[in-house]
Amino acid sequence: MLMKKYLIVSGDSFVDRKFRSAAHPEMDVSWPMWPELLAEKLDMRLINLGKSGQGNEYIYSALQDTIEEFKDKNEIGMVVVGWSQCFRMDYQDVGGEWCTERINPYSDVFGWVKKSLRICKSLEYMCEHYNIPYVQTQMIPMYIDWLRGLPPTDQAIMFEGKDMIGDRNEYPGDAVEDEESLLKILIEHDDIINHNNFIGWPISKKLGGYNLSLETIGLQGSPYVISEYDGHPNEEGHKRLAKAIYKHIKEK
């Protein structure tokens, strides 16, 4: 009997099997998440590398380390990646544990976006080198939350009295002008990124793309997210994400 192949998924809290709502810590969120649902649809065994709060360096690095552990890369049936915000900073501590800072104190939004796009391309190089089918998507907005002024965390809003609007970080620049520059960076990468394997490319609605979470489940308060205070997918939201990714795989 042939063994099932592995589906390897990497991402942040939209993937993390250990996810708990910071805004609603008492809530039971043990429903099946989209990686589990997708693995079932594809009839594959799941390896879930998602970790809440992490950024794109962790998402890629954890995936690369896992792929390299396979002596026979043919055991991997597919890789699916949901990218996070570009301004998060990932690093490993002295014990090798992955840690993160919500805001990278180095560089700026242009450097962060370019780094994230290099990571996207590195994923393509690796999977194509090993002949591994792959799909990537910008799961949550890459940079727009930074341009608009990063709001407090869900936990700070719920338990520290922070206000979603009034306590936003002030963007240190001209957001309108800088967004135009960021769109140009995306356009410059249009011939570099494999469109067929990137759901929602080129990730900005202004360029005809989208990020998957907003496109599929919407913002806080929609029927597919946890609540008006927590924009993570609820049970129905995870079903919609799995369906959207599966549809792309079958079509492409």
C-alpha positions as CSV (number, residue, x, y, z in Angstrom):
1,M,0.0,0.0,0.0
2,L,1.4,3.4,-1.0
3,M,2.0,5.8,1.9
4,K,0.3,9.2,1.8
5,K,2.5,12.1,0.9
6,Y,3.1,15.1,3.2
7,L,1.5,18.5,3.0
8,I,3.8,21.0,4.7
9,V,2.2,24.3,5.8
10,S,4.0,27.3,7.3
11,G,2.6,30.6,8.5
12,D,1.7,32.6,11.6
13,S,-1.4,32.6,13.8
14,F,-3.7,31.8,10.8
15,V,-2.0,28.4,10.7
16,D,-0.8,27.8,14.3
17,R,-2.6,24.7,15.7
18,K,-1.9,26.1,19.2
19,F,-3.6,29.4,18.4
20,R,-5.6,31.0,21.2
21,S,-7.6,34.2,20.9
22,A,-5.8,37.1,22.7
23,A,-9.1,39.0,22.8
24,H,-11.1,36.1,24.0
25,P,-8.8,33.8,26.0
26,E,-11.8,31.8,27.4
27,M,-13.0,30.9,23.9
28,D,-12.8,27.3,22.6
29,V,-11.0,27.7,19.3
30,S,-10.2,24.0,18.8
31,W,-12.1,23.8,15.5
32,P,-10.3,22.3,12.5
33,M,-8.0,24.9,10.9
34,W,-7.5,25.3,7.2
35,P,-4.3,23.3,7.0
36,E,-6.1,20.2,8.4
37,L,-9.1,20.7,6.1
38,L,-6.8,21.1,3.1
39,A,-4.8,18.0,4.0
40,E,-8.0,16.1,4.1
41,K,-9.1,17.4,0.7
42,L,-5.7,16.5,-0.8
43,D,-5.5,13.1,1.0
44,M,-2.1,14.0,2.5
45,R,-0.5,13.8,5.9
46,L,0.0,17.2,7.5
47,I,3.1,18.9,8.9
48,N,1.9,22.2,10.4
49,L,4.8,24.7,11.1
50,G,2.6,27.7,11.9
51,K,3.5,29.8,14.9
52,S,1.6,32.8,16.2
53,G,3.2,36.2,16.0
54,Q,6.1,35.1,13.7
55,G,7.2,36.9,10.6
56,N,8.3,35.8,7.2
57,E,11.8,34.9,8.1
58,Y,10.6,32.2,10.5
59,I,7.9,31.0,8.1
60,Y,10.5,30.4,5.4
61,S,13.2,29.1,7.7
62,A,11.0,26.5,9.5
63,L,9.9,25.3,6.1
64,Q,13.4,25.0,4.7
65,D,14.7,23.2,7.8
66,T,11.8,20.7,7.5
67,I,12.2,20.1,3.8
68,E,15.9,19.4,4.2
69,E,15.1,16.8,6.9
70,F,13.5,14.6,4.2
71,K,16.0,12.3,2.6
72,D,13.5,11.5,-0.1
73,K,11.9,14.7,-1.2
74,N,9.3,12.7,-3.2
75,E,7.6,12.0,0.1
76,I,6.5,15.7,0.1
77,G,3.3,16.1,-1.9
78,M,2.9,19.9,-1.6
79,V,4.1,23.0,0.3
80,V,1.6,25.8,1.2
81,V,2.8,29.0,2.7
82,G,0.7,31.9,4.1
83,W,3.0,35.0,4.4
84,S,2.7,37.5,7.3
85,Q,3.4,41.2,7.9
86,C,6.8,42.4,6.6
87,F,7.6,44.5,9.6
88,R,7.9,41.7,12.1
89,M,11.4,40.6,13.1
90,D,12.3,37.0,13.7
91,Y,15.4,35.6,15.4
92,Q,16.6,32.6,17.2
93,D,17.8,32.8,20.8
94,V,20.9,31.2,22.2
95,G,18.9,27.9,22.6
96,G,17.7,28.0,19.0
97,E,14.1,28.9,19.9
98,W,12.4,31.2,17.4
99,C,11.4,34.5,18.8
100,T,9.8,37.6,17.3
101,E,9.4,41.3,17.8
102,R,6.2,42.9,16.5
103,I,8.1,45.8,14.9
104,N,11.6,45.4,13.4
105,P,13.6,48.4,14.7
106,Y,15.9,48.3,11.7
107,S,15.5,49.4,8.1
108,D,12.1,50.8,6.9
109,V,9.0,49.7,5.1
110,F,10.9,49.6,1.8
111,G,13.6,47.3,3.1
112,W,11.1,45.1,4.9
113,V,9.0,44.7,1.7
114,K,12.0,43.9,-0.4
115,K,13.2,41.3,2.1
116,S,9.8,39.7,2.2
117,L,9.8,39.5,-1.6
118,R,13.2,37.9,-1.7
119,I,12.0,35.3,0.8
120,C,9.0,34.6,-1.5
121,K,11.4,34.0,-4.4
122,S,13.6,31.9,-2.2
123,L,10.7,29.6,-1.6
124,E,10.2,29.2,-5.3
125,Y,13.8,28.4,-5.9
126,M,13.8,25.8,-3.2
127,C,10.6,24.0,-4.2
128,E,11.4,24.1,-7.9
129,H,14.9,22.8,-7.2
130,Y,13.5,19.7,-5.4
131,N,10.5,19.5,-7.8
132,I,8.0,20.0,-4.9
133,P,4.6,21.4,-5.8
134,Y,4.0,24.6,-3.9
135,V,1.5,27.4,-3.4
136,Q,2.1,30.7,-1.6
137,T,-0.2,33.5,-0.7
138,Q,-0.1,36.8,1.3
139,M,-2.3,35.6,4.1
140,I,-2.6,39.0,5.8
141,P,-1.6,42.4,4.5
142,M,2.1,42.7,4.0
143,Y,2.6,46.4,4.7
144,I,-0.7,48.3,4.7
145,D,-1.2,48.2,8.4
146,W,2.1,49.9,8.9
147,L,1.3,52.7,6.4
148,R,-2.0,53.3,8.1
149,G,-0.5,53.4,11.6
150,L,-0.2,50.1,13.3
151,P,-3.0,49.6,15.8
152,P,-2.6,48.1,19.3
153,T,-2.7,44.3,19.7
154,D,-6.1,42.7,20.3
155,Q,-5.0,42.0,23.8
156,A,-4.1,45.6,24.5
157,I,-7.5,46.8,23.2
158,M,-9.5,44.3,25.2
159,F,-7.5,44.3,28.5
160,E,-5.5,47.5,28.6
161,G,-8.1,50.0,27.4
162,K,-6.2,50.8,24.2
163,D,-8.3,52.3,21.4
164,M,-8.1,50.8,17.9
165,I,-7.9,54.3,16.2
166,G,-6.7,56.7,18.9
167,D,-3.7,54.5,20.0
168,R,-2.4,53.7,16.5
169,N,1.4,54.2,15.9
170,E,1.9,57.2,13.8
171,Y,3.4,56.4,10.4
172,P,6.8,58.1,10.1
173,G,6.5,59.4,6.6
174,D,4.1,60.3,3.7
175,A,1.9,57.2,3.5
176,V,0.3,58.1,0.2
177,E,3.6,58.8,-1.5
178,D,5.3,55.8,0.0
179,E,2.5,53.4,-1.0
180,E,3.0,54.5,-4.6
181,S,6.7,53.6,-4.2
182,L,5.8,50.2,-2.7
183,L,3.5,49.5,-5.6
184,K,6.4,50.2,-8.0
185,I,8.5,47.6,-6.1
186,L,5.7,45.0,-6.5
187,I,5.5,45.8,-10.2
188,E,9.3,45.4,-10.5
189,H,8.9,41.8,-9.1
190,D,6.0,40.9,-11.4
191,D,8.2,39.1,-13.9
192,I,10.2,37.4,-11.0
193,I,7.3,35.8,-9.1
194,N,5.6,32.7,-10.5
195,H,2.0,34.0,-10.8
196,N,0.4,30.5,-11.1
197,N,1.8,29.5,-7.7
198,F,1.0,32.7,-5.9
199,I,-2.7,33.2,-4.9
200,G,-3.6,36.8,-5.1
201,W,-0.4,38.1,-6.7
202,P,0.5,41.0,-6.8
203,I,-1.1,41.2,-3.3
204,S,-2.5,44.8,-3.7
205,K,-6.0,45.5,-4.9
206,K,-4.6,48.7,-6.6
207,L,-2.6,46.3,-8.9
208,G,-5.4,43.8,-9.3
209,G,-4.3,41.4,-6.6
210,Y,-5.3,40.7,-3.0
211,N,-4.3,39.1,0.3
212,L,-6.2,35.9,1.0
213,S,-7.7,36.6,4.4
214,L,-9.4,39.9,3.5
215,E,-10.5,38.5,0.2
216,T,-11.9,35.3,1.7
217,I,-13.1,36.0,5.2
218,G,-13.1,39.8,5.6
219,L,-12.4,42.1,8.5
220,Q,-13.3,42.1,12.2
221,G,-17.1,41.8,12.5
222,S,-17.6,39.7,9.4
223,P,-19.4,36.3,9.9
224,Y,-16.2,34.5,9.1
225,V,-13.9,35.9,11.8
226,I,-13.9,35.4,15.6
227,S,-15.4,38.8,16.6
228,E,-15.3,42.5,16.1
229,Y,-12.2,42.5,18.3
230,D,-10.4,39.5,16.7
231,G,-9.9,39.2,13.0
232,H,-8.7,35.6,13.0
233,P,-10.9,33.1,11.1
234,N,-13.6,31.3,13.0
235,E,-14.6,27.7,12.1
236,E,-16.4,28.8,9.0
237,G,-13.6,31.2,8.1
238,H,-11.1,28.3,8.1
239,K,-13.4,26.3,5.8
240,R,-13.5,29.2,3.4
241,L,-9.7,29.5,3.4
242,A,-9.2,25.8,2.8
243,K,-11.8,25.9,0.0
244,A,-10.1,28.9,-1.7
245,I,-6.6,27.3,-1.6
246,Y,-7.9,23.9,-2.8
247,K,-9.7,25.6,-5.7
248,H,-6.5,27.3,-6.7
249,I,-4.6,24.1,-6.6
250,K,-7.1,22.2,-8.7
251,E,-7.3,25.0,-11.3
252,K,-3.6,25.7,-11.6
